[in-house]
């Protein structure tokens, strides 16, 4: 008598589930990796005002949705960077744009409309125009009833030259925002003038990083940007069950979120981290929770990136 089709389908599903489970367990998940020799605390934009992320898009003005201020620091400013280093950051991520007159300024936004009283794309303004702006003008935590930083940060947008001068021993991740080759060249010129190639990593797209790494005056370092990391992780999800580490994940830093979804990565955490290191890569995790940071460091990740370096157990 022929078997019922539903029973056949059920057996197939159970068999596939069992094979998937065995494949997953074969990656030796759940165990920690060996602790790195140099654990990194990477402060994202220094010590700065955080904001809620509900409904956040690339066009959202984050200065108008900040949390009630707990300190007086604004991102990408000299006091912010100093506070991050004092809090135990081993590296500080800063953002960079090239001005219309060829300077490199440390500023996150594509325009100045959100945070300042000015308007226009950052790359279309001169350094003098940017220096005349109030970098704290647009910040509010109560829907515009009050602006606690207004008038206090006039002239606070620094140049990359000023940052490297102010912190001669500090290490930075320079996030190139416009990806233009001219901006990469301008960043390299400033970095080389300060003999800072070994302590100033570029974070950009593949083309920007390749241009930076290939230039003389090294050794240099580069980190993948968000899109490249996303592609890397997706490729690993497709290939990692075979033990392979994708080619586009090699020799870079892979940033993973502090999320239950990270358990989908084959062999997370120990096997995943060991495969990364075997291919010249490092694994960082992102969290703003001090307790989670301690947990993640115990898993053997190479570093933690955070928006709340002032709260982290760095010592």
VENMOPE-V772344 format. One record per helix or strand. SS is the DSSP state (helix for helix, strand for strand). FROM is the first residue (numbers start at 1). TO is the last residue. If there is no record, write none. Layout:
BEGIN
SS:FROM:TO
SS:FROM:TO
END
This chain:
BEGIN
helix:5:26
strand:40:44
strand:51:51
helix:62:65
strand:66:66
helix:78:86
strand:91:98
strand:104:106
strand:111:111
strand:121:121
helix:122:124
helix:127:131
strand:134:134
strand:154:154
strand:159:159
helix:160:166
strand:172:176
helix:181:193
helix:197:199
strand:200:204
helix:206:214
strand:222:224
helix:226:242
helix:247:249
strand:253:257
helix:260:264
helix:270:278
strand:282:286
helix:290:298
strand:303:306
helix:309:311
END
